[in-house]
Amino acid sequence: MPYYGVVARDDVPEQLATRVAQLLDTLHTNTDGRAMLARMPLSRFELADDQRYRIIEDFLHKFSQTVYPLDGVKK
């Protein structure tokens, strides 16, 4: 499950958001990038997609069905 998330607002141009994601995804590949990551402290960023967050969606659905109904949770 993703630990931290970095997202772009919907008014950020897709090309810019993609470029920032590429840069973050490769920070661990050079000395300066590793130094920046060490200050956070992170070893690297990982790109995520909908599949990566499926575990959270499944948990929220199960929680909403068995513990307490949550608005906006659909399956």
Phi and psi in degrees as GROMACS dihedral restraints (atoms count N, CA, C in turn):
[ dihedral_restraints ]
;  ai    aj    ak    al  type     phi  dphi    fc
    3     4     5     6     1   -59.4    20    10
    4     5     6     7     1   140.1    20    10
    6     7     8     9     1   -92.3    20    10
    7     8     9    10     1   -54.3    20    10
    9    10    11    12     1  -118.2    20    10
   10    11    12    13     1   151.1    20    10
   12    13    14    15     1  -125.4    20    10
   13    14    15    16     1   142.9    20    10
   15    16    17    18     1  -119.5    20    10
   16    17    18    19     1   124.1    20    10
   18    19    20    21     1  -127.4    20    10
   19    20    21    22     1   159.9    20    10
   21    22    23    24     1  -112.6    20    10
   22    23    24    25     1   140.4    20    10
   24    25    26    27     1   -63.4    20    10
   25    26    27    28     1   158.9    20    10
   27    28    29    30     1   -73.2    20    10
   28    29    30    31     1    -8.4    20    10
   30    31    32    33     1   -97.3    20    10
   31    32    33    34     1     3.5    20    10
   33    34    35    36     1   -84.3    20    10
   34    35    36    37     1   128.9    20    10
   36    37    38    39     1   -56.1    20    10
   37    38    39    40     1   136.1    20    10
   39    40    41    42     1   -56.5    20    10
   40    41    42    43     1   -38.5    20    10
   42    43    44    45     1   -61.5    20    10
   43    44    45    46     1   -41.3    20    10
   45    46    47    48     1   -67.2    20    10
   46    47    48    49     1   -45.8    20    10
   48    49    50    51     1   -60.6    20    10
   49    50    51    52     1   -41.1    20    10
   51    52    53    54     1   -64.3    20    10
   52    53    54    55     1   -42.2    20    10
   54    55    56    57     1   -65.4    20    10
   55    56    57    58     1   -43.1    20    10
   57    58    59    60     1   -61.9    20    10
   58    59    60    61     1   -42.8    20    10
   60    61    62    63     1   -60.6    20    10
   61    62    63    64     1   -42.7    20    10
   63    64    65    66     1   -62.2    20    10
   64    65    66    67     1   -42.7    20    10
   66    67    68    69     1   -64.5    20    10
   67    68    69    70     1   -44.8    20    10
   69    70    71    72     1   -62.9    20    10
   70    71    72    73     1   -39.0    20    10
   72    73    74    75     1   -66.8    20    10
   73    74    75    76     1   -19.6    20    10
   75    76    77    78     1  -111.8    20    10
   76    77    78    79     1     6.1    20    10
   78    79    80    81     1   -55.0    20    10
   79    80    81    82     1   -38.1    20    10
   81    82    83    84     1   -70.3    20    10
   82    83    84    85     1    -4.5    20    10
   84    85    86    87     1   -92.9    20    10
   85    86    87    88     1    -0.1    20    10
   87    88    89    90     1  -142.6    20    10
   88    89    90    91     1   162.8    20    10
   90    91    92    93     1   -60.1    20    10
   91    92    93    94     1   -48.3    20    10
   93    94    95    96     1   -62.6    20    10
   94    95    96    97     1   -42.0    20    10
   96    97    98    99     1   -63.6    20    10
   97    98    99   100     1   -43.6    20    10
   99   100   101   102     1   -62.4    20    10
  100   101   102   103     1   -37.0    20    10
  102   103   104   105     1   -64.4    20    10
  103   104   105   106     1   -41.3    20    10
  105   106   107   108     1   -64.1    20    10
  106   107   108   109     1   -44.3    20    10
  108   109   110   111     1   -63.3    20    10
  109   110   111   112     1   -37.5    20    10
  111   112   113   114     1   -63.2    20    10
  112   113   114   115     1   -28.9    20    10
  114   115   116   117     1   -75.8    20    10
  115   116   117   118     1   -12.9    20    10
  117   118   119   120     1   -83.1    20    10
  118   119   120   121     1   -37.2    20    10
  120   121   122   123     1   -89.6    20    10
  121   122   123   124     1   125.9    20    10
  123   124   125   126     1  -135.3    20    10
  124   125   126   127     1   151.5    20    10
  126   127   128   129     1   -91.4    20    10
  127   128   129   130     1   -27.9    20    10
  129   130   131   132     1  -175.2    20    10
  130   131   132   133     1   166.7    20    10
  132   133   134   135     1   -98.9    20    10
  133   134   135   136     1   153.8    20    10
  135   136   137   138     1  -128.7    20    10
  136   137   138   139     1   136.0    20    10
  138   139   140   141     1   -73.3    20    10
  139   140   141   142     1   143.4    20    10
  141   142   143   144     1  -125.2    20    10
  142   143   144   145     1   156.2    20    10
  144   145   146   147     1  -132.2    20    10
  145   146   147   148     1  -176.1    20    10
  147   148   149   150     1   -57.5    20    10
  148   149   150   151     1   -37.4    20    10
  150   151   152   153     1   -61.7    20    10
  151   152   153   154     1   -36.2    20    10
  153   154   155   156     1   -64.4    20    10
  154   155   156   157     1   -30.2    20    10
  156   157   158   159     1   -94.6    20    10
  157   158   159   160     1     1.3    20    10
  159   160   161   162     1   -57.4    20    10
  160   161   162   163     1   -36.8    20    10
  162   163   164   165     1   -60.1    20    10
  163   164   165   166     1   -36.4    20    10
  165   166   167   168     1   -71.2    20    10
  166   167   168   169     1   -43.6    20    10
  168   169   170   171     1   -59.7    20    10
  169   170   171   172     1   -44.8    20    10
  171   172   173   174     1   -63.0    20    10
  172   173   174   175     1   -42.8    20    10
  174   175   176   177     1   -61.3    20    10
  175   176   177   178     1   -47.5    20    10
  177   178   179   180     1   -62.6    20    10
  178   179   180   181     1   -38.8    20    10
  180   181   182   183     1   -62.9    20    10
  181   182   183   184     1   -48.4    20    10
  183   184   185   186     1   -62.5    20    10
  184   185   186   187     1   -43.9    20    10
  186   187   188   189     1   -58.7    20    10
  187   188   189   190     1   -46.1    20    10
  189   190   191   192     1   -64.6    20    10
  190   191   192   193     1   -32.7    20    10
  192   193   194   195     1   -80.3    20    10
  193   194   195   196     1   -30.9    20    10
  195   196   197   198     1  -112.9    20    10
  196   197   198   199     1   -22.4    20    10
  198   199   200   201     1  -114.3    20    10
  199   200   201   202     1   -59.5    20    10
  201   202   203   204     1  -154.3    20    10
  202   203   204   205     1   127.5    20    10
  204   205   206   207     1   -63.8    20    10
  205   206   207   208     1   130.8    20    10
  207   208   209   210     1  -110.0    20    10
  208   209   210   211     1   135.5    20    10
  210   211   212   213     1   -67.1    20    10
  211   212   213   214     1   139.2    20    10
  213   214   215   216     1    81.8    20    10
  214   215   216   217     1     1.6    20    10
  216   217   218   219     1   -93.2    20    10
  217   218   219   220     1   117.2    20    10
  219   220   221   222     1  -129.2    20    10
  220   221   222   223     1   155.4    20    10
